[in-house]
Amino acid sequence: MQDKKYIFSESEFDSILERTKKALQVSSDKDLGEALGISSNALSNRRKSKSVPWDHIFRISISEKVNIGWLITGTGPIYEQELQDLVNGGGADGNYTEVPLYDIEASAGHGSLFQQELISSYLKFRNDWLAREGLHQKDLVAIRVAGDSMDGTLTDGDTVLIDRSRKKPDGVFAIRIGDALRIKRLQKMTDGSLRVSSDNPMYQPEVIHPENMEQVEIVGQCYWRGGRVF
């Protein structure tokens, strides 16, 4: 069946395209076309005709859990969970969002790190703070720091909030190398290799070369920490 198209004004079309890029976390028309499965020529033709096919709109809404109203009109919360929280009066506690804290050391192996049975408790963050920081509940998990390799920045026993939507070095990230989950400072080198270093000078940095990058999973950026004051 031929997909159904609706004609928008130029400004409306451009706005929808930009929101679609934001939902898919891409910045260029080329990357957007690849994410949608549309050729560059097809996307260029749609831009010229200012026609947006509904099938792509709904597919993005479902796959990315994006509020369809926001995707089309730009109004309301971006994500379905935030919309549901708004309808329910702001979630379990009107001004706060709950983020799962995982007993991540229990998840050794190649399976999913973040399984329901590994949740030990929940942390609450103010909705206005999350909005101000550009953070979204669906992307957030929390884990505890183990060891002293990041002393000076993170201490053994600290809790870190990880934003799984942010995976481009540089900065402090949770990464998995083989079966081991680590929190390290990452730096992308000019030759495509990844420098993995600790803030504790007692630990020597590692360099992962491009041909070995498939061994590394960048889980997400460590965005916030909480812990004891010593």
N, C-alpha and C positions, 0 to 999 in steps of 0.2 A: 504494500500500500504506500502510495506517495505521501511523504511527510507533509504536514500541514504548516503553512507559513503565515505569519501575520506581519503586516507592514508597520514599522515604527518610524518616527521622525529620526533625523540624523543624530540629534543629541541623545534621544532615548536609546537608540541602537548602540551608540558609543558607550553609554553608561552601563548598559547590560553587558557589553563585552568586557568592560573593565571589572565589573563585579564578578563575572565568570572567571576571569583571570585570578582575581583575589581568592575565589572559592577553591580554585585548582592550584593556587600558589605558583603561578607562572607569570612572566612579565612581558613576553613578546607574543605577537600574532603567530609566529612559527611554532612556539612551544604550545600555545593554545590549540592550534590545529592538530598537533600531534596528540595532545591529551584527549581531544574530542574524537580523534579518528577521522579528521577531515583534511583533505589535501590543501596545500597552500592556495591553489587556484580556486577551489571551492569556497574557501574562507574569504578570499578576495572578492569573489562574485557575490557572496552574501553581504559583504560590507558595501559593495556598490549598490545592491538592490535594497539594502536596509531591511532584509527579511531574516527573522530568527526562527528556526524550526523548533517546534515545541518538544519533539522527542529528545533533543539534546538538553533542553532546559530541565525537563523532568528527570532525565538520567543523572544529570549533575546533582540535582536536588536530592535524589535518593542515595547516590554513591557517596556524596560528601556530607550528607545529613544537613543540607543547607535549607533554610527557610525559603520556600518558593516565592513567597510574597516579596522578600528582600531581593531575591535574585532578579525579579522582573521589575519591581518598582523602586527598590532601594530603601524602603521603609521597614521599620521593625527590626528585631534582632536578626543577626546573620544566621545563627545555627538553630536547628530544631529544638535542641535541649534548652537553649536560652528562651525560646518561644514558649516551650512547655512550662518552664519555671515561672515565666511571667504570668501565664494563664493560671498557674496554681498558687499565685501569690508570692513567687520568688523562690520556690523550692522548699526544702525541709525547714529552712529558717529564712524568712523573707529577705534579709539583706545579705545572705551568705550562700556560697556554693561549696559543696562538699567535693573534696578530691581524695581518691583512695590512696592510702599508704600501704605499700606492698612489703611483705616479708620476702624480699627478693632473693635472699640467700637460699631460700627453699626451692628455687626454680632452676637449679643447675641442669645443664643439658641443652639440647638444641630446640626444645619446644618454645612456645610463646612465653615471654617473660611475664606478661601481665595477665594472669589467669585469676578468675573470680575467687578461687579457693585460697589464693595467696594474699588476699587483702587482710591486713591485721587491724586496721582502723581507718578513720577518715579525718582529714584536716579540713577546717572551714576557712575560707578566704572571702573577704568582703567583695560583693559584686561590683561595687564602684571601683575598687582597686584593680580587679581583673580587667574591667573595661578600660580603665586608664592605661594599663600596661599592655593592652592589646592581646590578652590571654583568653582562651576559650576552654570551657570545661572538658570538651571531648578530647583535647590534646594533652591534658595534664595528668601526671601521676607523681607520686612522691615515694622516695626510698630513703633509707638511712645509709650514711657513710660508714664504711668499715676500713680501718687501717689508718696509717699516718702519712701516706704518700702525698696527700694534698695539704699537709700542715702549712699554715700561713694563709690559706684560703678557706679550707674546710678541715674540721676536726673529727676524729673518730667519734661516731655517735650522732653527729649532726644529721638533720633532716634536710633533704634538698627537694625542691619542686622542679620537675623536669617538663619542659615544653617539647612534646614530640613532633611538633610542626616545624621546629627549627633544627636543621641538620647540616647547615653549611658552616664549616669552621671559618673563623677562628673563635676561640673561647674555651670555656670549661663545659665538657659534654660527658654524658653517660654513654659508654661504648661497650660493645661485646666483641671480644676476640676469641674465637673458638667457643668454649663453654664458660669463659670467665667474663663477668660483668665488672667494668672498671669505671672510675670517674677520673678523667684526665684532661689536661689542657691540650687542645688540638690546634695545629697550624698547618694549613695547606701550603706546600712548597711550590716553587715555580715549575719544577719538573713533574708535578702531578703527584708526588709522594706526600705522605701524611706524617708530620712530626707529632709524636705522642709523648708528652712530658709531664712530670710531676712538679708541683710547686715546692716540695721538700727537696732541697739540693742533695740529699743523701741518695736519691734515686736518679739513675742515668736515663736520659731520654731515649726513645726508640724511634726508628724511621721505618715506615711501612711503604714499600715501593709500589708503584702503580700496578705491577703484575700480581701483587698479593692483596690488592684492595678488596677482593671478593671475600677475604677472610674476616673483614671488619664490618660490623653493623653499627652505625651511629644511631643510637636510640633517641637522643634528643639533648637539647641544651639545658644545662643546670641554671635555672633562672633566679632562684631564691633559696636562701638557706636559713635554717633556724637551729639553735642549739644553746648549750650552756655557755656562760661567760666565765672564763678562767682567769 
